[in-house]
């Protein structure tokens, strides 16, 4: 029996608020060793302005789901729409920004030139590029580092530059694939706080992949728990935490209660009786 779960609409939203809609989504990779089922019967709706984290064990399909949204992988069954468009149409219309696990900055380009790259490709004028670079560098607190090269910045600053590049063309949807996973805990905490401020300032819809329960609970309005491969949604947890979240909120009973439910969902996913690859 497959598990299908859908994010419920928060009060006051309508079907027009849906940014991402997956229906019976599946993806099977063909390999020399046989088929590998990465996603199976995923039903999910993500609404405008939500911060949704995806958590689950390695190989559960978290990144694969993000990549299907970005049209980097093609589903083999079901349907997926982004703002009512196919993933290919969404990619062509530049409907999203993508932040990868590593910053992926060009070392021979300055920070401002790295941020300008998608704007150059899109044909924005020099004055428009300059305005957008300044705005996004202000948003990620990198003003003053425009002329620096990536190797002159810390890992956390490089990742903030990567976020600025994804924000530069002002897409409403931001896809983030474990962007802080390689950073130490102190830097990670700081960037989590900064990301929440950024989300509040921009009102973007954010899909965020993580392996960290505290990170998922701290950042999200909703948490999607996924099972080991074949990837299924086993639980969707809505957060009742306030929008203002100091770091010490992680010590509150409300935070710990949500974290415990996520942990229970991960355990339940591991005990799932379906066919595992």
Secondary structure, 3 states (H helix, E strand, C coil): CCCCCCCCCCCCCCHHHEEEEEEEEEEEEEECCEEEEEEEEEEEEEECCCEEEEECCCCCCHHHHHHHHCCCCCCCEEEEEECCECHHHHHHCCCEEEECCCCCCCCCCEHHHHHHHHHHHCCCCHHHHHHHHHHHHHHCCCCCCCCCEHHHCCHHHHHHHHHHHHHCCCCCEEEEECCCCCCCHHHHHHHHHHHHHHHHHHCCEEEEEECCHHHHHHHCCEEEEECCCCECEEEEEECCCCCCCCHHHHHCHHHHHHHHHHHHHHHHHHCCCCCCC
